[in-house]
């Protein structure tokens, strides 16, 4: 039995707000213990998550492995991008956890109409975000695409991928952005730090830090191309589909 943790190192992190009574808590923690005890291997999709888990549950350390999510890399050609303006893209479920509203609020604070933002995805906070944009007359600056089967055309049109998430495992949307040579601005949650190495900025979740990062990217556009090339290099070396498959084959054969 191989149990794969696609969230952060805490199995119940996304359920804490529903744990409103002792019966529910007792049941969920008992279930968590049962999973950890009975799994042959516990696999994490980021090195950060694995290390945190081993600190919290040292008794299961011997069962843990880290296998990065692998991507099928289809983009070989260089993509030419307009660096005259800062064009940000966010991809994911529009919800409180992904925290897209904070990014929109930061743009309102910055008051630079040349900074553009595209939000790809659907979710429970989508209408709220749209109303906020309309109320503050930001329709020309913030675009919503809704759900998309193919996000790559939006990634290719942007020059920075940004995620303001409050919780992550290893965000595939960021990896997809890396595969088309996009630099990253990621909040330091889950395994996001595993994706950053001279290819962007790792920041806190506060609006102050988000604003500082956006403003830095806006006045240092000359760095975006170099960061983007580094993103492509990292994804090819560490996050290929073959690396992932070989990792699971090794576990199964053992």
Backbone as a ProteinNet text record, in pm:
[ID]
protein_1_A
[PRIMARY]
XXXXXXXXXXXXXXXXXXXXXXXXXXXXXXXXXXXXXXXXXXXXXXXXXXXXXXXXXXXXXXXXXXXXXXXXXXXXXXXXXXXXXXXXXXXXXXXXXXXXXXXXXXXXXXXXXXXXXXXXXXXXXXXXXXXXXXXXXXXXXXXXXXXXXXXXXXXXXXXXXXXXXXXXXXXXXXXXXXXXXXXXXXXXXXXXXXXXXXXXXXXXXXXXXXXXXXXXXXXXXXXXXXXXXXXXXXXXXXXXXXXXXXXXXXXXXX
[TERTIARY]
84.2	0	87.8	74.2	150.4	53.9	75.2	-10.5	61.3	-1.4	62.7	-0.7	82.4	36.2	55	-54.2	-45.9	-69.9	-94.7	-109.2	21	16.2	135.8	163.8	250	286.7	176.8	71.6	-36.1	-158.3	-189.4	-300.1	-433	-453.1	-582.6	-585.4	-481.2	-470.8	-588.5	-646.5	-756.8	-892.5	-891.7	-1018.4	-1038.7	-941.7	-948.6	-1072.8	-1117.3	-1234.5	-1363.4	-1360.3	-1479.4	-1477	-1363.9	-1349.3	-1407.2	-1538.8	-1606.5	-1644.5	-1630.4	-1664.7	-1563.6	-1560.2	-1460.7	-1480.1	-1604.2	-1630.8	-1566.2	-1585.4	-1526.3	-1373.9	-1317.7	-1172.2	-1116.8	-1180.7	-1134.8	-1136.2	-1244.7	-1257.8	-1149.1	-1128.8	-1032.6	-888.6	-854.6	-718.8	-694.7	-798.5	-786.9	-767.6	-839.8	-826.7	-686.6	-637.2	-502	-398.6	-410.9	-316.6	-322.2	-444.3	-462.9	-394.9	-407.8	-344.3	-192.5	-137.3	8.3	60.7	-13.9	30.2	26.2	-75.5	-96.2	-29.3	11.5	78.8	217.1	251.4	386.3	485.1	443.4	523.6	433.8	487.1	417.8	500.7	442.1	515.4	471.2	569.9	543.6	588.4	519.3	552.6	647.8	695.2	798.8	890	1015.3	1114.8	1080.1	1027.4	989.1	881.9	779.4	670.5	720.6	809.1	863.7	940.7	1024.2	1103.4	1013.7	911.4	819.6	743.5	700.8	627.9	715.8	840.1	931.7	959.5	955.5	972.2	849.3	731.6	607.3	572.9	613.8	583	710.8	808.4	936.8	922.7	815.3	796.1	767.8	729.2	699.5	804.2	912.4	1014.9	1067.1	1083.8	1141.6	1052	925.6	832	829	891.1	869.6	963.5	912.4	989.2	941.1	1026.4	986	998.3	887.4	888	815.3	887.3	827	723.8	620.5	524.9	599.4	583	652.9	561.9	617.7	542	592	497.2	532.8	567.3	692	738.3	724.1	633.4	603.9	656.4	709.9	750	902.1	949.1	1093.2	1139	1047.9	1087.9	1094.2	1176	1183.8	1059.8	1006.8	888.6	931.4	894	926.7	819.3	860.9	764.6	789.7	680.5	687.3	720.2	832.1	875.4	858.8	784.6	762.1	667.3	572.3	480.1	484.3	445.4	440.7	305.9	309.1	187.5	186.5	103.3	97.2	-12.6	9.2	-94.4	-104.4	-228.8	-256.6	-343.5	-314.7	-392.6	-432.8	-562.5	-607.5	-750.5	-802.9	-937	-943.4	-1040.9	-1052.9	-1125.3	-1047.6	-1102	-1018.8	-1062.1	-990.6	-850.6	-835.9	-705.7	-603.7	-648.4	-558	-536	-629.1	-604	-584.2	-658.1	-644.2	-689.4	-786.3	-837.2	-726.6	-633.7	-521.7	-440.2	-420.9	-344.8	-417.3	-548.7	-627.8	-622.2	-632.4	-626.7	-491.1	-385.8	-251.4	-241.1	-296.9	-294.8	-367.8	-476.6	-551.1	-464.2	-386.7	-298.7	-184.7	-129.6	-13.7	-51.3	-173.3	-223.4	-136.5	-84.6	-11.1	-92.3	-160.5	-252.4	-180.3	-47.3	26.3	49.5	32.7	47.7	-82.8	-73.5	-190.9	-194.4	-317	-334.1	-441	-407.4	-503.1	-523.6	-648.6	-682.2	-753.9	-689.2	-743.5	-802.3	-930.7	-991.6	-1131.1	-1195.4	-1330.5	-1325.5	-1430.5	-1432	-1527.4	-1541.2	-1640.2	-1617.1	-1494.1	-1464.5	-1463	-1491.9	-1481.2	-1573.9	-1701.3	-1796.9	-1761.7	-1715.6	-1675.3	-1559.5	-1462.2	-1347.2	-1391.3	-1482.9	-1533.4	-1603.5	-1683.2	-1754.7	-1656.8	-1551	-1449.3	-1382.2	-1348.1	-1283.9	-1376	-1502.4	-1598.3	-1620.3	-1632.9	-1656	-1541.3	-1420.9	-1303.2	-1254.4	-1338.9	-1311.8	-1175	-1152.6	-1025.6	-1041.8	-1153.2	-1183.3	-1077.7	-1013.1	-911.2	-778.7	-763.6	-637.8	-643	-759.4	-775.4	-873.6	-827.4	-910.3	-935.3	-1058.2	-1096.2	-1128.1	-1064.8	-1089.5	-1194.1	-1221.7	-1307	-1229.4	-1296.5	-1226.7	-1174.6	-1054.8	-992.2	-931.3	-960.4	-901.3	-752.3	-714.7	-574.7	-529.8	-442.3	-399.5	-275.3	-214.3	-82.1	-83.7	-192	-192	-191.8	-249.8	-248.5	-111.5	-46.5	88.6	186.1	166.6	257.3	240.8	122.5	96.9	147.8	174.8	220.4	372.7	426.9	572.5	612.1	512.7	539.3	420.9	451	347.8	351.2	234.4	229.9	126.5	161.6	68.6	72.7	-44.9	-54.2	-122	-108.6	-175.9	-136.8	-232.2	-208.5	-168.5	-189.3	-157.7	-137	-35.1	-7	57.9	58.9	143.9	265.7	263.4	359.7	275.4	258.9	161.8	199	117.2	140.1	128.2	39.3	23.6	154.4	229.9	360.1	460.7	454.3	543.6	513.4	385.1	346	399.8	394.3	449.4	599.2	668.5	812.6	845.7	759.3	785.1	779.7	713.8	712.4	796.3	897.9	1000	945.4	853.1	802.7	874.4	914.5	963.8	848.8	881.1	778.3	784.9	667	655.4	560.3	613.3	534.7	539.6	426.8	428	495.8	562.8	642.4	552.9	472.8	383.2	404	378.1	394.4	532.8	535	662.9	702.8	644.7	675.3	823.5	890.8	1033.2	1116	1062.7	1133.4	1139.1	1054.1	1047.6	1128.9	1178.4	1247.8	1398.7	1473.6	1619.6	1672.5	1690.8	1735.3	1639.8	1511.1	1413.1	1289.6	1304.2	1191.1	1203.8	1089.9	1086.5	999.3	1047.5	971.3	935.5	806.5	761.9	666.4	641	540.6	400.7	298.4	160.8	93.4	160.7	98.9	90.2	-7.3	-22.7	98.7	161.3	281.1	392.2	411.6	517.3	480.7	351.6	305.9	331.4	294.6	314.7	462.8	545.7	690.1	746.1	699.5	747.5	701.5	574.7	520.9	593.6	615.6	685.3	830.8	893.7	1031.4	1037.9	944.9	942.8	914.4	831.7	792.9	909.9	1000.5	1114	1241.3	1231.8	1347.4	1308.5	1242.2	1194.2	1309.6	1428.6	1545.1	1580.8	1538.7	1569.2	1471.5	1355.4	1249.2	1290.1	1359.7	1402.4	1501.9	1597.6	1696.4	1629.3	1536.6	1461.9	1381.3	1321.9	1241.5	1324.7	1444.2	1533.4	1573.9	1592.7	1628.2	1510.5	1388.4	1269.3	1265.3	1289.4	1287.5	1394.5	1511.7	1622.5	1588	1528.8	1492.9	1388	1286.1	1177.7	1229.8	1323.8	1377.9	1467.7	1539.2	1634.4	1569.5	1467.6	1414.1	1270.9	1193.6	1050.5	997	1076	1028.3	939.4	856	767.2	847.9	963.7	1046	1104.3	1144.4	1195.8	1089.2	965.3	856.2	826.9	817.4	786.2	894.5	1019.3	1129.1	1125.1	1084.1	1072.2	968.9	852.2	747.5	783.2	848.1	891.3	990.7	1078.2	1177.1	1108.4	1005.9	931.3	859.1	788	708.5	797.3	912.8	1003.8	1068.3	1077.7	1140.9	1043.2
-118.7	0	123.6	205.1	329.7	445.8	523.2	638.3	764.8	840.7	958.2	1084.9	1171.5	1297.3	1409.9	1451	1558.2	1695.5	1698.5	1828	1856.6	1939	1965.4	1843.6	1860.4	1745.9	1707	1786.9	1760.6	1708.5	1580.7	1515.6	1587.3	1642.4	1701.6	1854.5	1912.4	2058.9	2125.9	2059	2120	2094.1	2020.5	1981.7	2039	2115.5	2162.1	2245.7	2324.1	2409.3	2328.9	2202.6	2117.5	2034.1	2038	1956.9	2034.5	2046.5	2134.6	2065	1934.2	1863.8	1752.4	1705.1	1604.8	1471.1	1436.6	1310.2	1310.6	1421.8	1433.8	1430.5	1506.8	1509.9	1371.7	1304.2	1170.7	1075.1	1080.2	991.5	1019.6	1147.2	1182.3	1151.1	1179	1148.5	997.7	922.6	776.6	722.4	782	741.6	773.3	890.8	930.1	830.2	795.1	700.2	565.2	522.2	392.6	391	502.3	513.1	504	581.6	582	445.6	378.5	248.2	140.7	145.3	37.6	60.2	181	207.3	143.4	80.5	26.8	140.4	238.5	357.6	480.3	590.4	719.1	811.6	850.7	927.7	1073.9	1163.3	1307.4	1363.1	1466.8	1524.7	1642.9	1667.7	1770	1730.8	1770	1741.8	1813.2	1934.9	2013.7	1941.6	1890.2	1819.9	1693.6	1620.5	1499.1	1531	1632.9	1669.8	1712.7	1792.5	1837	1720.5	1628.3	1510.6	1427.6	1407.7	1325.2	1388.8	1521.1	1589.4	1568.4	1569.1	1553.7	1408.5	1317.4	1175.3	1091.9	1107.2	1036.7	884.7	832.5	687.2	628.3	714.3	665.5	710.9	768.3	822.6	716.2	592.1	485.2	448.4	489.9	458.9	565.8	680.6	795.7	799	853.8	880.6	1013.6	1077.6	1196.8	1166.4	1177.8	1162	1283	1365.3	1484.9	1447.9	1530.1	1515	1542	1452.3	1468.2	1519.7	1596.5	1650.4	1592.8	1576	1541.1	1672.4	1689.5	1817.7	1819.9	1907.8	1913.9	2040.1	2133.2	2261.8	2268.4	2257.4	2260.6	2397.9	2467.1	2593.1	2706.6	2806.4	2927.1	3012.8	3071	3155.9	3301.6	3382.2	3524.6	3599.3	3675.7	3745.2	3895.9	3969.9	4115.2	4150.4	4217.3	4253.5	4403	4471.1	4614.1	4639.4	4547.8	4558.5	4429.1	4437.2	4318.5	4251.1	4126.7	4051.4	3925.5	3926.5	3818.1	3719.4	3592.6	3491.6	3404.6	3371.6	3279.7	3167.3	3043.8	2929.1	2843.7	2813.3	2726.8	2755.5	2673.1	2693.7	2828.9	2909.8	3042.8	3026.8	3029.9	2999.8	3069.1	3057.9	3121.3	3064.5	2934.4	2869.4	2918	2937.2	2984.7	3135.3	3206.5	3345	3444.4	3424	3516.7	3658.1	3670.3	3801.7	3891.5	3834.3	3912.8	3975.1	3901.1	3953.5	4071	4059.6	4168.4	4291.9	4270	4381.6	4451.3	4373.8	4431.8	4520.6	4473.7	4554.8	4687.1	4682.7	4804.9	4902.5	4847.7	4931.4	4991.8	4914.1	4960	5074.8	5067.4	5175.4	5194.6	5086.8	5093.1	5016.6	5089.1	5028.7	4949.4	4961.9	4886.6	4741.8	4711.7	4574.1	4499.4	4390.7	4314.9	4180.3	4133.6	4006.6	3923.7	3798.5	3701.7	3590.6	3564.9	3458.9	3347.2	3230.4	3115	3017.3	2984.4	2886.3	2925.7	2830.8	2850.1	2818.5	2853.2	2819	2905.1	2874.3	2940.8	3090	3137.9	3280.2	3359.4	3293.4	3360.8	3481.6	3463.5	3573.7	3688.6	3653.9	3757.1	3840.2	3771	3840.7	3930.2	3880	3958.8	4085.7	4071.3	4187.4	4290.8	4243.4	4334.2	4412.3	4341.5	4404.9	4509.1	4474.2	4567.7	4689.8	4664.5	4773.6	4873.9	4825.1	4912.4	4951.4	4925.3	4965.9	4915.5	4785.4	4724.6	4626.8	4635.3	4537.5	4532.2	4646.1	4647.9	4588.9	4581.2	4534.5	4387.4	4339.8	4202.1	4127	4016.9	3936.2	3798.3	3750.3	3616.1	3530.1	3414.7	3326.3	3220.2	3196.3	3083.6	2953.5	2837.6	2709.2	2686.5	2631.2	2607.3	2467.8	2396.2	2262.3	2272.4	2378.8	2398.5	2536.3	2538.1	2665.9	2724	2646.9	2686.6	2814.5	2841.5	2965.3	3088.6	3076.2	3187.3	3200.8	3086.5	3089.3	3152.4	3122.2	3174.9	3325.4	3377.2	3519.7	3605.6	3541.6	3614.8	3618.3	3699.3	3693.6	3663.4	3643.4	3597.7	3513.5	3398.6	3318.2	3351.8	3380.4	3412.9	3327.2	3280.7	3207.3	3268.8	3302.7	3361.8	3265	3135.1	3031.1	3033.9	2993.9	2980.7	2838.3	2744.7	2603.6	2534.9	2451.3	2378.7	2244.9	2159.1	2041.5	2078.9	2038.3	2086	2130.8	2261	2309.3	2274.6	2189.9	2149.7	2269.6	2363.4	2481.8	2560	2565.9	2634.2	2556.3	2424.4	2341.5	2359.2	2366.3	2388.7	2523.7	2623.1	2754.7	2746.1	2669.3	2651.8	2585.6	2494.4	2421.2	2511.3	2628	2724.2	2847.5	2824.3	2925.6	3050.5	3031.3	3145.4	3154.6	3273.9	3292.2	3282.6	3255.3	3230.7	3331.7	3366.1	3430.7	3340.7	3274.7	3177.3	3208.7	3190.1	3199	3074.4	3091	2982.9	2890.4	2811.1	2713.9	2578.1	2471.4	2337.3	2319	2263.8	2237.5	2342	2461.5	2566.1	2600	2595	2630	2530.1	2409.3	2311.1	2353.2	2448.4	2493.7	2620.2	2683.2	2811.2	2794	2830.8	2830.5	2921.7	3047.5	3148.1	3162.2	3133.7	3145.5	3225	3303.8	3382.7	3419.8	3443.6	3490.7	3402.1	3369.5	3295.4	3394.1	3407.6	3516.1	3465.7	3549.5	3520.7	3541.4	3508.2	3514.2	3649.2	3740.6	3870.1	3956.2	4046.4	4135.9	4227.7	4259.7	4343.5	4276.3	4145.6	4073.7	4049.8	4024.4	4007.3	4135.6	4248.1	4377.9	4402.9	4375.7	4399.3	4317.1	4192.4	4105	4153.6	4193.6	4242.9	4370.2	4459.8	4585	4558.1	4460.6	4425.5	4372.1	4281.3	4225.9	4335	4431.5	4537.3	4629.5	4653.3	4742.8	4666.3	4533	4451.3	4353.6	4404.5	4318.5	4252.6	4312.5	4254.8	4117.3	4089.4	3960.4	3850.5	3888.9	3791	3685.3	3726.9	3632.8	3530.4	3577.3	3487.1	3391.7	3443.7	3357.8	3252.2	3293.3	3200.4	3086.4	3117.7	3013	2916.2	2969.3	2883.4	2792.8	2843.7	2762.4	2640.9	2664.5	2555.5	2451.9	2499	2409	2321.4	2382.1	2308.7	2202.3	2237.4	2142.3	2023.7	2048.4	1939	1846.9	1903.5	1823	1747.1	1806.9	1749.2	1696.5	1745.9	1717.4	1654.4	1568.2	1500.1	1382	1339.2	1226	1097.8	1083.7	963.8	954.2	1069.3	1069.4	1021.3	1066.6	1026.7	876.5	829.3	687.3	596.6	634.8	554.6	549.7	662.2	665.5	566.2	560	467.1	322.3	301.2	164.7	110	196.3	156.5	110.1	184.7	148.1	15.6	2.2	-119	-242.6	-229.1	-344.7	-382.5	-285.9	-317.6	-391.1
0	0	0	-103.9	-113.9	-95.1	9.8	37.8	-5.7	-95.2	-152.5	-97	-38.8	19.7	-82.4	-148.2	-246.6	-185.3	-54.2	13.8	88.2	190.7	270.5	357.7	455.9	540.3	638.4	650.9	746.7	672.6	693.9	624.1	646.9	765.9	801.4	788.7	728.5	725.4	656.1	556.4	482.6	548	659.1	721.7	861.7	909.3	1048.4	1077.1	978.8	1004.9	1017.4	970.7	983.1	1111.9	1182.2	1304	1422	1424.8	1520.3	1651.2	1656.3	1779.8	1804.7	1927.5	1967.1	1897.3	1866.1	1797.6	1658.7	1586.6	1453.4	1461	1554.1	1570	1600.8	1694.3	1736	1618	1539.4	1424.8	1320.2	1287.9	1184	1225.3	1350.5	1395.6	1404.5	1439	1441.2	1299.9	1205.1	1064.6	1012.6	1047	1006.9	1059.6	1187.1	1247.8	1178.1	1144.8	1078.7	941.9	869.2	737.1	750.7	842.8	859.8	904	990.9	1041.7	933.1	847.6	750.8	616	586.6	458.6	457.6	346.1	330	310.8	229.6	205.6	210.3	261.4	259.6	171.2	58.9	-41	-38.3	-39.2	-42.3	-176.6	-221.5	-352.4	-339.6	-217.8	-199.7	-84.8	-97.7	4.7	134.6	124.8	242.1	323.5	253.8	322.1	391.9	325	385.7	514.2	510.7	628.3	744.2	713.9	818.8	879.7	795.7	843.8	937.2	898.5	979.6	1115.4	1121	1249.6	1339.4	1277.9	1354.2	1384.9	1296	1313.3	1293.8	1383.1	1365.6	1362.5	1422.4	1425.6	1287.2	1190.6	1055.6	953.9	1002.5	912.9	816.6	866.6	784.6	665.6	669.1	560.1	451.1	475	387	267.2	159.4	38.2	-19.4	-96.9	-171.9	-320.7	-391.7	-537.1	-595.3	-666.3	-724.2	-830.3	-842	-951.4	-1081.8	-1177.9	-1305.2	-1414.7	-1505.1	-1617.9	-1749	-1841.2	-1978.1	-2047.6	-2080.9	-2134.3	-2286.4	-2333.4	-2476.2	-2544.4	-2464.8	-2522.4	-2534.5	-2656.7	-2682.3	-2731.2	-2801.8	-2863.7	-2761.7	-2794.1	-2711.5	-2734.9	-2628.4	-2638.6	-2623.3	-2720.4	-2715.9	-2638.1	-2537.9	-2451.5	-2450.9	-2442.3	-2430.3	-2285.1	-2263.5	-2129	-2101	-2187	-2165.6	-2048.3	-2028	-1914.9	-1834.6	-1709.5	-1624.9	-1644	-1691.7	-1718.8	-1631.2	-1527.7	-1429.7	-1465.1	-1432.3	-1452.3	-1327.2	-1288.4	-1178.2	-1232.7	-1192.1	-1239.5	-1119.8	-1109.7	-1000	-960.9	-872.1	-819.8	-749.4	-785.3	-724.2	-591.3	-482.3	-350.2	-242.8	-119.2	-7.7	7	-11.9	6.6	-96.2	-219.5	-324.9	-315.9	-251	-209.2	-323.7	-434.5	-548.3	-512.9	-422	-385.6	-330.7	-255.6	-201.4	-313.1	-421.7	-535.1	-598.6	-613.6	-672.1	-581.8	-451.4	-356.1	-360.7	-380.2	-391.2	-515.2	-626.3	-748.1	-727.1	-654.6	-624.8	-544.2	-449.2	-366.8	-449	-540.7	-618.4	-712.2	-768.2	-856.5	-981.5	-1036	-1162.2	-1266.9	-1351.8	-1449.4	-1557.6	-1566.4	-1668.5	-1626	-1497.2	-1449.2	-1476.1	-1552.5	-1591.9	-1518.3	-1489.6	-1419.4	-1489.2	-1519	-1573.9	-1472.3	-1436.6	-1341.3	-1416	-1421.6	-1493.1	-1391.4	-1409	-1319.5	-1275.3	-1211	-1157.3	-1009	-936	-794	-714.6	-585.6	-501.3	-480	-500.5	-481	-611.9	-722.6	-852.1	-862	-828.1	-839.9	-745	-625.9	-529.7	-585.9	-645.9	-704.6	-821	-902.7	-1015.4	-966.8	-862	-807.3	-752	-687.5	-632.9	-746.4	-853.5	-968.7	-1031.2	-1048.1	-1106.9	-1017.3	-886.8	-791.9	-793.9	-813.6	-811	-951.1	-1050.3	-1189.1	-1237.7	-1217.2	-1255.5	-1371.9	-1445.3	-1550.2	-1660.9	-1690.4	-1795.5	-1747.1	-1615.4	-1556.9	-1516.4	-1474	-1425.6	-1515	-1573.4	-1662.5	-1600.3	-1613.4	-1567.6	-1688.8	-1698.7	-1813.5	-1783.8	-1653.9	-1617.7	-1632.6	-1620.3	-1631.9	-1773.5	-1784.7	-1914.6	-1919.1	-2027.4	-2044.7	-2076.4	-2146.3	-2183.3	-2134.7	-2034.7	-1974.9	-2042.5	-2131.7	-2180.6	-2263.3	-2334.1	-2412.9	-2322.9	-2203.4	-2108.4	-2041.8	-2019.2	-1963.9	-2063.8	-2190.7	-2293.1	-2313.2	-2282.5	-2302	-2185.6	-2070.6	-1951.4	-1946.2	-1853.6	-1833.6	-1688.3	-1600.2	-1462.8	-1416.2	-1355.6	-1289.3	-1140.7	-1083.4	-940.4	-869.4	-751.1	-665.5	-526	-473.5	-339.5	-242.9	-269	-190.8	-43.4	39.1	183.1	219.7	127.9	152.9	17.9	8.1	-116	-85.3	-185	-182	-265	-392	-491.4	-610.5	-631.9	-730.5	-874.6	-936	-1075.3	-1168.4	-1134.2	-1219.5	-1229	-1119.4	-1121.5	-1205.4	-1197.1	-1278.8	-1427.7	-1460.8	-1600.1	-1648.3	-1561.2	-1595.2	-1619.6	-1538	-1554.4	-1688.5	-1731.5	-1855.9	-1978.9	-1966.2	-2076.9	-2041.7	-1957.9	-1926.5	-1859.3	-1765	-1688.5	-1554.2	-1513.1	-1376.1	-1278.3	-1151.9	-1051.4	-936.8	-886	-754.7	-674.9	-572.3	-495.9	-346.9	-279.6	-133.7	-77.6	34.1	93.6	175.4	104.4	167.9	102.3	178.6	123.6	64.1	-58.1	-123.7	-225.1	-217.7	-316.8	-321.6	-206.6	-204.5	-286	-308.7	-390.6	-537.6	-576.1	-715.4	-741.8	-636.6	-651.3	-632.3	-737	-729.2	-840.5	-807.9	-905.4	-1023.4	-1000.3	-1108.8	-1065.4	-957.1	-911.3	-765.1	-702.7	-564.6	-478	-359.3	-258.5	-148.7	-120.4	-32.3	75.3	173.3	274.4	217.3	297	247.5	271.5	339.2	367.9	242.2	239.2	124.5	110.3	220.7	217.8	137.7	161.3	90.1	-55.5	-81.1	-219.4	-297.5	-237.3	-303.4	-330.6	-232.5	-248	-365.2	-378	-485.4	-622.3	-632.4	-760	-801.9	-707.7	-739.2	-779.3	-714.9	-749.5	-893.2	-927	-1062.7	-1165.9	-1128.3	-1220.8	-1255.8	-1160.5	-1186.9	-1224.9	-1224.3	-1262.2	-1373.5	-1475	-1584.9	-1660.1	-1652.2	-1719.6	-1662.6	-1538.9	-1476.6	-1517.3	-1569.3	-1594.8	-1696.8	-1800.4	-1904.4	-1848.1	-1767.4	-1706.1	-1609.5	-1528.3	-1436.1	-1512	-1623.5	-1703.4	-1760	-1807	-1859.9	-1749.7	-1629.5	-1515.9	-1478.8	-1487.9	-1462.5	-1554.6	-1682.9	-1781.5	-1749.6	-1710.5	-1677.4	-1556.4	-1453.7	-1331.4	-1361	-1438.8	-1466.7	-1546	-1636.4	-1718.2	-1636.6	-1540.4	-1463	-1347.9	-1283.6	-1159.9	-1168.7	-1266.1	-1262.1	-1391	-1452.7	-1572.9	-1534.8	-1627.6	-1603.3	-1578.7	-1646	-1629.2	-1489.6	-1433.4	-1296.3	-1198.8	-1217.4	-1129.6	-1143.9	-1267.7	-1291.6	-1232.9	-1251.5	-1198	-1045.6	-983.9	-838.1	-787.3	-852.8	-810.1	-843.1	-956.9	-991.8	-889.4	-842.9	-742.5	-614.8	-571	-450.6	-470	-581	-608.2	-613.7	-680.5	-694.4	-562.7	-469.5	-341.3	-248.6
[MASK]
++++++++++++++++++++++++++++++++++++++++++++++++++++++++++++++++++++++++++++++++++++++++++++++++++++++++++++++++++++++++++++++++++++++++++++++++++++++++++++++++++++++++++++++++++++++++++++++++++++++++++++++++++++++++++++++++++++++++++++++++++++++++++++++

